Amino acid sequence: MRPSAARRANRRDDTGRGQVSTSASPPKGVRHAAEHEPVARVLPMLSVPHLDREFDYLVSADQSDDAQPGVRVRVRFHGRLVDAFLLERRSDTDHVGQLGWLDRVISPEPVLTPEVRRLVDAVVARYAGTRPDVLRLAIPPRHAGAEKSRRGAPLLPVMQPVDSAGWARYGRGEQFLEALGAGRAARAVWQALPGERWCDRLAEAAAAAVAGGQGVLAVVPDQRDVDALWQAATAMVDESAVVALAAGLGPSERYRRWLAVLRGEARLVIGTRSAVFAPVDRLGLVIVWDDGDDTLAEPRSPYPHAREVGMLRAHQLRCAAIVGGFARTAEAQALVGSGWAHDLVAPRPVVRASAPRVVALEDGGYAEERDPAARTARLPSVALRAARAALDRGAPVLVQVPRRGYLPSVACARCRTIARCRHCMGPLSMSDRDAEGAVCRWCGRIDVTPRCRRCGSEAIRAVVVGARRTAEELGRAFPGHPVITSAGDAVHSVIAPGPALVVATPGAEPHAPDGYGAALLLDSWSLLGRQDLRAAEDTLRRWMGAAAQVHSRSEGGVVAVVAESAIPTVQALIKWDPVGHAEAELAARTSVGLPPAVHMAAVDGSAGA
């Protein structure tokens, strides 16, 4: 931007302090500056980093009552009107010269609270971002109609007394619950037991904090988790005191609920990643569930993670925090290692009693039962027998496959070269058993007669098998039993009790009211073989998320994982030791200088830049 343009935008100048001038020529009519603190310091919502700074404008007398810190305003900047947030009112200015006038106050609602402003500043410093970018994540777009509605303050925050029996299974669990009720800054990384009703435990923790007069913020990965936690929480806390925030609500309803939180009409807020910025009144507890889920990482600049933002917030407010999950990330383990949070885990005998039996393909206990083709079969006989036994008991069987679709990737049957589109070189896939040809996953074109570019063969074979093809195979292996597919856009939240085969991708597993009798974890190579820093950690998280829904060993629950038993990640699943796996993962990253042991920054740009 040209220097003259910056001057027209009332740039602050630290070389001297200017006097407030009311003689500037207003664009419309005659304006008079406010008698008290006539200068508004605002932050324009601009996308360029070098303009992430405050600018001063004059407030007219008729705007003075509404132009309070935290409100949305509109200002003229570089010849155009832009939205901005009013940060403070002042009696003087650092700008040398005449000030322009505040164009108008968009809404008198102070949506940017001092607490959220401090959090935004901390996130900007942590992720090297800009305040406008973070504010767009923190404060939803305005909807005028929503500002007129009010819910009213909750009259009966807690409906039922909090039962601490569920937390008693964890070391110091009852003491932790008491600390939450007393308003102390108790912080824990909670390792949920297999089969645990995690939403009930978190609802109990939230209810304890609400009963102590604190506000609670709970962040979960997706809408299914929001619904589960909301249902559990409203059984203990009056529904009028609970607000659920999620992107799928629509702009009007989402903003209406967000305003209810801002106005102190809600004591417990449950939501997905953007809810971590919610302006909860008297916040005393921050909860983040399943922090390894990639949906908690914001895909927009500056890409903050809900876990990091939540812990920053808990640190700023000196309040309690819970990071929980069936598995554990290296980042969560780092919180324990630094002493910022303590371990909240169950004793090993309790873990063993709750966990299902986990069998790997090379498990020695099944050596005599292994068929000759078990090393290469996608559905080895051990896994099929475990599934059949569960179905015979009247229990459903969960089959986890990494990919959705039919055949997401195919190759030449002769030379094994990956089949690619002749137009854009994208990978080809088969959408159905009777499909007329292969479909490009990039451009969507159909190749009726795909031909290998290397050997010329027209025969193809599957490289990766998707959920629908797996369901087809299981339907032939277990005739007479219903097969349910949960993946992609067709995700089932819950299944009816009774024997059934459920084929699901990671994270899309339906809830079985009575639990699953067995689980088959297929195609482990496609998860463990990814070239990714978090491949092992993420694989264990997905496996444990499925295995945690299976009956315990004493009830006949079996988890069959088609993988080498010597792999450390498989061993962690067999022993049900996510803490040990996280400790080893953190130690390995520390030894080579990788996050979270160190902070790294990536700068992208062209060679000429």
N, C-alpha and C positions, 0 to 999 in steps of 0.2 A: 504494500500500500504506500502511496506517495506521502511524504511528510505533511503536505498541505491537507491531505485527507485525514491524517491522524489528528491534526490540530482541530479540524472541523468536528471530530468525534470527541472533543474535550479530553484529550489525553492528559493524564496526570504528569506533572513535571516536578521531580524531586529537587530541582535546583533552587526553588523558591516557593513561597506560599502566596497564592493570589487572594485577592479580596472577592467576595461574592458581589457580582455585578447584576443589577436588575434592569440595566439599560439595554440589554441585548434586544435586537429587533425580532420580535416573535413572528412566526410565520402566519399566525391567524389572530387578528384582533390585538387587544392589549392585555397582557398578563401581569400579575403582581406576584412577586415571590412570597412564599410562606414566611410568616413572621418568626417562627421558631424552627431552627435547623432547616434552612431552605435548600441545602445541598443534598442530593441523593447520590450515593456511590453505588453503581450498578455493575453487574457482570453480564455483558451481552452474550447470547448463546450463539457464538461463532465457531466455525469448525477448524479454523487455522490456529496452530499452536501459539504463534507469536502474538496473537490477540487475546490470549487467556490472561486478562488483567482487568482491573477495575477502571471505570471511567465515571467522571462526575457530571451531573446534570442538575439544572435548577428545577425545584418543585414549586408549582404555582399554589396560590392560597387555596383554590378550590380542590386541589389534589391532596392537600396536606394530611387530612384525616385518613385517607385510604392508603397513601404512600408510606407504608410502614415496612420495617425490615422483614424480608421473607416473602413479600408479595411478588407476583409477576407484573412486569411493566413492559411498555413498548417505547423504544427510543429511536431517534434518527441517527444512523451511523453510516458514514460514507455515502450519503445521499439516499439511503433507503431505510425503511422501518424494519427493525429487528426486535425479537423478543429478548427480554433480559430479566434477571432477578435483582431486586433491590436488596443490597447487603446491609447498608447502614445510612442513617441520616446524620448530617454534619452541619456545623455552623460556618465552617470555612472550607476552602479547597486548596489543593496543591497545584491546581492548573493556573498557568499564567495566561490571562486573557479572558474573554467573555465565554460564558457557559451557554450551551444550548438548553432548551427546555425539555423536560420529560414529556413525551408525547401523550401518554395516558397510562392509567393503572388498569391492567387487564382484569384483575380481580382483587378485591380486598382481602382474600383468604391468604394468610401467611403460611404458604406451603413449604418454605425452606426454613426449617427450625435450626437454632444454633447447634443442636446435637448432630443433626444430619449434615450440616455444613462442616463441622469438624471431621465427621466421618468421611465426607467427600474429599476433603483436603488430605486425609491420611491415605485414602485409596489412590489419589493422584500421585502422591509421593511414592507409594509402594509400587505402583505399576507404570510410573513415568507417563502418565496420561495428561489429559486436560480436564479442567473443571466442567466445561460444557458437556463433554462426552459422558462424564460420570453422572452429572445431574440429569441427563436424559434417561439414564438407567434408574436413577433413584426416585425421580418424581414423574408420575404418569402424566400424559397429556390432559389438559383441562377439558372438562365437559360441563358447560354452563348449567344445564338442568340438574346435574348431580349436586351442585353446591346448595340447592334450595332444600334438599331433604336432610333430615336429622333423625337418627335412631333413638337418641336419648341414652343417658348413662345407665349401665346395668345395675339393677337393684339387688340381685342375689348372685354374687360372683361364684360361690362354690355351692353345689347342690348336695354332694355326698362327701363324707369324710374320706380322706386318702388312706387306702390300705397299703401298708408297706411290705406285705408278705411277699409280693413278687420281687421286690428289690432285696429281700433278705437272702436270696440265693447267691448274691454277689458279695464279695468281700467289702465290708464297710458300706454296703448299699443303703442300709437303714440310716446310718449316720449321715450319708450324703443327702438323703431325702429330708432329714431334719434340718440340715444346713440350708437347703433351699427354702424351707418354710421360714427359717429365721432371717432370711435375706442376706446371708453371707456369700462371699465370692468363691463358692466351691466350684472347681473346674475339673472335669473328668473326661477321659476317653473311654467310652463304654463299649465293652465287647459283649454283644447280645448272644445269648445261648441259642443253639439250634432248636428250632421249634418255638422260640419265644414269640409272644405277641408283642412285638416291639412297640406298636402304637399304644397299647395299654400301659406299658412302662413309661413311655414318654408323656402320656396324658397324666399319669400319676405325678410325675415330676413337675409338669406344668401346673397342675392343680395345687400342689404344695406351694409353689411360688406365688400363685394368684391368691391363695388363702393368706399368705404373708403380706399381701398388699403390693406385690410386684407385678409388673407387666412381663409378658413372655412372648418371645419370637421363635417360631419353629420353622426351619427351612428344610424341605424335602425335595427329592428329584422331580416327581411328576404328579399329574392330577390324580392318579390312582392312590398315591401315597397321601396326598392332601385329603382325599375323601376318607381314607382309612383313619388317619389321625383325627380328623374333624369328628367322625362318628364316635371315636373313643373319648375324645376330649369333652364333647357335649353331654356325655353320660356323667361327667363329674363337675363340669363348670356350666353355669347357665348359658344357654345358647345365645342370649343377647350380648354376652361378653366375649363371644368368639367370632372372629372374622377370618374367612379364607380368601387369600389373594392368589390369582393365577391369570396367566395371559389369555386363557380361553373364555374369560367372563364377558369380553366385549368392552369397549372403551367407557361407556356410560356406567355400567355396573361396577367395573373395576375401580373407576375414579370415585364412585359413591362409597364403596367399601374403604378405599384408601383414606377418604376424608373422615370416615367414622373413626379410623385409627388415629388420624391427626388430631381430631377433636376430643380424644380421650374417651370415646364411647365403647372401646373394646379393650379388654385386658389380655387376651390371648390371640395372637396373629399366627396363622398357619399359611404357608405359601411356598411357591417355587422360588427359583434363584433371585429374581428381582425383589422379592419380599424382604430380603435381608436388609434393605435400606428403609423399611417401613418405620414411620415416626412413632414408635410405641411409647406411650407415656409411662414414666417410672420403670423403665426396662430393667429387670433384675435377672433374667435368664435368657440365654441364647442357645438354641438347639439346632444342630445340623446333623441330619440323618443320612447315612450312606454317602459320605463325602467323596468316595472314589467314583461315583457316577459322573460321566462326562457331561450330563445335562446341567450340572451345577457350575460348569465353566461358561462364562458369558462369551458368546461368539462375536460380540461387538467391542470395538476399542473402548477402553484399554484392556479388555479381556480379563476382568477380575473373576476370581473364584469365590463362590459363596462361602466356603469354609474360611478363606483368608479374610474376607470382609467381616464375617460374623465374629471371628476371633479378634480382629482389630477393634471392633465395636465393644466386645466384652472387655478388652484391655483398657480402652479409653474410659469406659464407665465403671470399671472395677466391679463388674458383676459376674454372676455365675455363668458357666458354659458347659454344654455337653456335646461331644462329637461321638456319634455312635454308628454301629454297623455290625453286620455279621462277620465281615472281613475288616482289615485295617490297612490304611495307606501309610506310606513312609512319612508323609507330612503329619499325620496324626501321631505316629510314633515319635516324631521329633518334638511334638508338644510335651509328651511324657518325658522324653530324654532331657529336655531343657528344664524340667521342673515346673513349667507353667501349668501343667495339668497332671493329675494322677491317674493311675490305672484303675479301672473299675471292671474287674473280671471275676468270674466264678472260679471256685476251687476246681482242680482237675477231676476229682471224683464226680462232681456235679456235671462237668462238661462231658465226661465219658458216659454218664447215665442218660444224658439228653441227646447225644449225637447218634445218627444212624451208623450202620456198618458200611464202611467205604471199601470197595474192592477195585483194584486196578487190574489191567489186563494181565500183567505178569505176576500178580500176587501169588506167592508160593502156596498159600492155603488152597488154591484152586488149580494147582498144577495138574493133578490127575484128571480133573474135569475138562481141561482145556482141549478143544478140538484142534486138529492140525491146521485149520485155516484161521485160527483165532488171531494170529498176528496181522493178517491182511483183511479180515472180514470187517465191514463197517458195523455190523450188528452181531458180535460174537455170541456164541451159545450161552456163555455165562450171563451176559446181559439179558438175553431173551428169557432164560430160566428165572432170573430175578423178577422180570416183568410179569411172567406168567404166574409166579407164586403170589405176587401182589394182587393181580386180577382175580385169582381164585379166592382170595380173602375178601373180595368185594371192595378193594381200595383202588383208586386211580393211580396211573403211572405217568410220571413226568419225563418227557424226552426233550433234552435241550440240544438244539443245533445252532451253530453260530450265525448261519445265513438264512434269510427268508427267500421266498420264490421257489422255483422248481430246480433248475440247474443254473446257478448264477455264473458259472464259469465252465467252459468246455475246451477241449483240445483235440488235436488230430489223433485218431486212434492208432495210426501207424508210427509216427515219429514223435508224438507227445508235444508238439509245438502248440502253444496257446492259440486258439482260434480268434482272429481279429477281423474287424470290419474292413471291407475293401475301400470304404469311403473316408473314414476318419481314423482308422487303426485302433478303434476302441475295442474292448473285450466283448465277445459274443456270449449270449446266454440263451437257454431254452426256456420258454415261458410255460410250456405244457407238454405232456406226453405226446399229444397228437398235433403239436404245433407244425405249421407248414414250413417253417425255417427257423434260423437263429436270429435273435434280435440284438442289435447293438445297444449296450448299456449307456453309451455316450450320446449318440445322435438319434437312436430309436429306429433306424432303418432296419428292414427285414431282409435277410439274405436267404433266399429260398434254397439255394444249393451252395452252401459254404464249401470252399475248396481250400485245402492247405496251401499256403504260399511257399512252403518249403519243399514238400514232396508231391503235391498235387492230389492227394487222397481226399475223397469226399466223406469218409467215415469219421465220426466224432465220438468222443467219450467224455464222461463227466470228470471234471477236476474238483469241483466243489458241489456238494449236494445240498439243496435248500430244504426248507421246512415242509413244503408241499410234497416234494418227492419222498422225503422221509415218511410223511404220513401215508403215502401210497404204499411204500414198502411194509410199514407196520400193519396196514389194513390187510395185506396178503398174509403176513405172518400170524396175525391174530384175528381170524374171521369171526364175525359175530359180536365184536366189541366196537363201540363207537370210537371214532378217531376225531379229535378236536385239534384244530390248528390255530395258534395264537401268535401272530407275527405281523409286522408292518402296520397297515391300516386296519387290520381285522384283529384287534386285541380283545381277549375276553378277560373281564375283571374277576369273575368267579365262575366256578363250575358246580354243577349239582353233585351231591354225594352219589357214590356208586362206582362200579368199575368202568374205567374209560382210559383211553390212551390220549395224552395231551402232548402235542408237539409244539414247542414254543422256542422263540429266540430269546437270548438273554435279556432280562428286564421285562419281558412280556408274559411271564409265567402267571397263569390265573391262580387266584387263591382257592384252595380246596378247604372247605369248612372243617373236614375231619382229617386233613393232612393227606399226603401222598404215601402210598405203600412202598414205592420204589422210584428211583430216578436214574435215567441213563444219560450220561454226558458224552456226547459224540463229537467226532472231528476235532479233538483237542489240538491237533497239529496246526490248525488254522488260527487258533488263538495264541498258543505258545510260540509259534513260528513268526509272529509279526515283528517287523523291525521297528520296535518302539520301546522307549525307556520303561514304560509301564506295562509291558506285555504280560510278564509273570504276575504282577500285582493285580492287574485287571482280570486276568484269567481266574485267579483264585477268588476274587470278589464275585465273579459271575457264577462260578461253581458253587460257592458257599451260599449264595442267594437262592439257588435252586435246592441244594441239599438241605438247607435249614427248614424246608417245608416238608421233609420226609419224616415218617415215624421214627422213633428212637430204636436203638438196637434191640431193646427188650420187647418192643412191639413188632419186631420182624422187619423193620425198615432197612433197606439196602440201597446204596448208591454205587452204581457201576460206572467208572470213568475209563474210557478207552484211551489209555495213555501209559507210557512207561512208568512203572512204579518207582524207579530210581530218581526221577526228576524231583528236585526239591519242592516245587509247587505242588506236585501230586502227593508227596510225603506230608506236606502241611495240611492237605485236605484229609488224608487218611488219619492223621493224628488229631485233626481239628485244632490246629495250632496257628491261627492267624497272627498272634502276637509274635511268635518266634519268627515267622516268615517276614513280618514287617521289620523286626530288628535286624535280620540278615540283609534285607533289601536296603535299609538305611545305612548299615555299615558298609555295604558294597558301594553305594553311591558316595559315601563320605570318602572312601579310599581313593576314588578317582575324581573327586571334585565335581559331583553332579548334584542338582537340586534334589531334596531340599537342604542338603548340607551347605550349599552355596547359592547365592542369587546370581542369575545369569540374565543378560539382556541381548536381544538380537536386533541388529540394525539392518534393514533391507533397503536396497536402492540399486540404481543402475551404476555401471562402472564409471560413467562420466560424472556422476554426482560426487 
